[in-house]
């Protein structure tokens, strides 16, 4: 990243958080990077400290989740959405339900390195669109994962409802 872009706070490149296994999608990611060498994707292990993950997410333009086994919502996806970071992911498991292509991220077929390379190239070619997708991802985080129910609000709503009856 150039010094000028860093000073303006612009995000660039991608971030991969996960195990370097075939289920984690590392082989697919590295094959895609061989096909499209025009991007930089930083790799963090699944046990990386939370402060380091947040720091890297603040600098990245997108999160890459190329794995094939997602039975539950992966923590990196939730953290990415909270950080206004769009996600480029395989349409495996729950990811296909959470990511709306072109709105809060991009999807590709699991194991399809060539398709992932095309998504990475698109993300690098359209940074403003990726930024907009990040804003939508953050809005989705607040709508889906943000616990906005405090004790006062929850019971205040119940009292108002009870009084209305």
ABEGO torsion letter per residue (X at the ends): XBAAAAAAGBBBEBBBBEBBBAAAGAAAAAAAAAABAABBBBBBBAABBAAAAAAAAAABABBBBABABBABBBAAAAAAAAAGBBBBBBBBEAAAAABBBGAAEBBBBBGBAAAAAAAAAAAAABAAAAAAAAAAAAAAAAAAABBABBAAAAAAAAAAAAAAX
